[in-house]
Amino acid sequence: MRDIKTGKGKKINRKTLIVAFDIAQEKHVVYIRCPEGREEKPFVVFNRREEYDQMWERISRTKEAYGMEEVVVGFESTGPYAEPLVHYLMKKEVKLVQVNPMHTKRVKEIRGNSPNKTDEKDPQVIADIIELGNYLTVVIPEGASAELRRLTQARERAVERRTMLVNQAHSLVSVVFPEFLWVMKDIKTKTAQYLLKHYPRPQDIVGLGCERLEATLKKISRGRIGKGRAEALYKAAVNTVGVREGQGSIAFEIKQLIEGIEETGRLIDKIEEKMREYLKEIPYSRCMLSIQGVGEVTVAGLIGEVGDFTKYKTAAEITKLAGLDLFEVSSGKHKGERHISKRGRPLMRKLLFYAAINVVRKGRIMHERYEKYIQRGMPKIKALTAIARKLLGVLFALVRNQTEYVKNYEGIPLKKVA
């Protein structure tokens, strides 16, 4: 829905009206505060146009009554529940900000020396944090960036659904024909799925016969699987230790799961095609795509997560958005290790991590840097995380300078994007 510019906000002045929301699915608790202790009793607003309008009239009256010059509206990160409210308020003369839920939890215990949680207390705590200036500015993605945000989230849900279906199919196959998994290795392949859809039981493989099985495997795999694998699968089917009781029902479910996997795969393909279409509407995407190993779906996903790379002034801001900023815990003589904060967008980190795997391959831009990390004894996962962090900085620099990446750059002017 939104991106957070990660620079710390300024402390609220005496001419700023604070409006804090405790966001919920169907209703929100609103709390209005002026500086120097003047406040109104919290009230509830439901997700309806007339109630939003009444709320705004009340905010406007309070602003005028106390002679305020600015309205700051703040809330916690609450997933999709705040979206209708945020899109309503973005058309008003307000500054939208967001507070970290971890800050809210800590300040809540300070207020009244109690961890007690109530609908009225929560927005008051959020207002306390905003008044101290500990907030992040909300940036609303628009146009193609907003479409990519939705498509990126839709693709992630579809990928998770496909993974769930694959795991369920794997579990059932291990009951009825466990040897299948040893011979075919991976049920995510087209050939394995074809066999499970048409011949889910070991006796179905036996009934097909070794010669016809070999011909089928060669056809579906386009010659990559031959006689040796066919004989191994046929022998495994003859001597299987798979259960026979309830086999028909298991075979039926396996077929349904494979059909679900195929259907979800087609949905992912359609989503990715839409992502590519919207990516063409964002001129600076060409800068990011100039790096070998960073593909269209990755760039589309990153823009969808960030919202708009051009809205950020420094690499540190966008690194913090991803939760790739570093921290350490040191005390006295103890020097703690540095770790990434993970207080950011997890899907953004995931996209960057998989992109890092691509760019560290031999001949690509981060290969030598990655090899140096490994030679220094850094674990592979930590090294790839460091590469992901560095890659994000390079992508940001390309967008900022409106340039394309030049391999083996040695003083040659970077190619400007028209």
Buried (B, 14 or more C-beta within 10 A) or exposed (E): BBBBBBBEBEEBEEEBBBBBBBBBEEBBBBBBBBBEEEBBEBBBBEBEEEBBEEBBEBBBEBBEEBEBEBBBBBBBBBEEBBBBBBEBBBEEEBBBBBBBEEBBEEBBEEEEEEEEEEBEBBBBBBBBBBBBEBBBBBBBBEEBBBBBBBBBBBBBEBBEBBEBBBEBBBEBBEEBBBBBBEBBEEBBBEBBBBBBBEBBBBBBBBEBEBEEBBEBBBEBBEEEBEEEBBBBBBBBBEEBEBEEEEBEEBBEBBBBBBEBBBBBBEBBEBBBEBBBEBBEEBEBBBBBBBBBBBBBBBBBBBBBBBBBBBBBEEBBBBBBBBBBBEEEEEEEEEEEEEEBEEBBBEBBBBBBBBBBBBBBEEEBBBBEBBEEBEEEEBEEEBBBBBBBBBBBBBBBBBBBEBBBBEEEEEEEEBBEBE
